[in-house]
Amino acid sequence: MHNRPQSGVSDPVFSERDRADPPRQVVVQLAGSVRACLFIIAAAAVLFGVYFGQGLFMPIAIAMVLSLTLSPIVRSASRRGIPSGITASVLVFGLAIIALVGSLTLTQPVMDWVDDAPRIGSELRNRLESIRGPMEAMNEAGEEVQKLAESNDPSVQEVVVRQPGLLNRAANHIAGFAATILVTFGLTLYMLAYSSLFYEKVVKILPRLSDKKRALRIAYDVERIVSRYLLTVAAINTCLGFAVGTAMWLIGMPSPVLWGIAAGLLNFLPYIGSAVGVLVSAAVAIVTFESLAHAAIAPLVYLGITALEGNFITPAILGRRLELNPVVILLSVSLWGFVWGVVGVLIAVPLLVILKVFCDHVEDLEGLGEFLAGTRRLEEEVDEAEEPEAAA
C-alpha cells in the first residue's frame, strides 16, 4: 500500500508541465516590459517629430491653446445670436493688434538693453569685485581668451569678423517668425469658428450613444476648465505686471514698462519665472544704484509681489484643484524649452494644464493625472473622501 505524496513534495509530472509552459506571471511581466518599451519608443519618436517639425507643430500647439482659451467666449456669443465667425474674427484680430502694439512698444527698450548689455556686464563685474574672489581663475581664463582674440593670428581674426551678431541672427529669422505668427492666428481663427463642426464630426464617428455623450462631456469640460484657468491666470499676470512695473518706477529702476511686461510673461512659469525675475532685477539694480543696500530693494520688492501672488492671490481665486506638481513643471519647461526654445517655455505650463484636465476626465489616465497634480492639503482629501459616504 503506497502513501500519497505529502504536500511540499513536488510532483514530477506537474513540475515537468510547469517547465514546459512558462508561468502566467512571467508572461504578464514580459507583456508589461514590451508595453513599456513600446511607450518609450513612441515617446522618443514623438519628441523627435515635434523637434524637427517645429515649423508645423508649433503653430498648431499655440493655436490649440488659444482656441481652448477663447472657445467658451465664442460659444456664449453664439447662443446670443452672434455668428461664431464674427466673434472669432474679432477676438483673433484683437489679439493680433495687441501683439503688434506690444511689439512696437517694446522694440526700442529691448534694443537699448541689447546695445547696453556689454556695459551692464562690465559694470556688474566691477561692482562685485569684492565678492568674486573664487571666480578669479575664471576671469584669468577669460583674459587669455580675450588676448587670443586680439592677437595678430589671421585665422582668429577671420573667425571673429565673420561671426554673426545677435541682431543679424534675429534679422535672418524675421521672415520665419512672421510666417509662424500668421499661420498661428489663421489656425486659431478657423479652430474658433468651426469648433462646433469638429464636435459634430466626433459625435458622428463614435458608434454608441453613451460614447457620444461621454466624448462631448469630456470636450466641453476640458474646454471650460482650461479656458477658466488660462483667462484667470492671464488676468492675474496682467495685474502682477502692472504692480511690478509701478514698483520699479517708484524705486527708480530703468524701463519700468519693460519690467512690467517681462514680469507678466515670466509669471506664466510658476516658480521658475519668479526666480528668473528676481535674479535679473538684482543684477540690473546692482548696476543702476550706488549702494548694495539700495540695490537690494528691487529684488526684494519683486520677490514680495510674486510671493504674495503665488501663495495667496492665485490659490484663493483658482483654488487648489488645478495645482501642478513643481517637479513636473520644471521637467515640462525644460523639455519644451529644448524642443521649441522660448515659445516652448511659454506654452509648457498651458499644455501641461490641458493634459492634466484631460487625464482627470479619462478613467484610464487618472494615475497620470494624480502624478501631475500638486500637493493638496490633507483636509481637502478627507472632505472628498467623506462626500461619497455622506451621500450614501
Helices and strands as residue ranges (DSSP letters): H 12-20, H 24-52, H 54-79, H 84-127, G 129-131, G 133-135, H 136-149, H 154-162, H 166-172, H 174-193, H 195-205, H 209-251, H 256-266, H 272-288, H 292-295, H 297-308, I 309-313, H 314-318, H 326-360, G 363-365, H 366-372, H 378-391
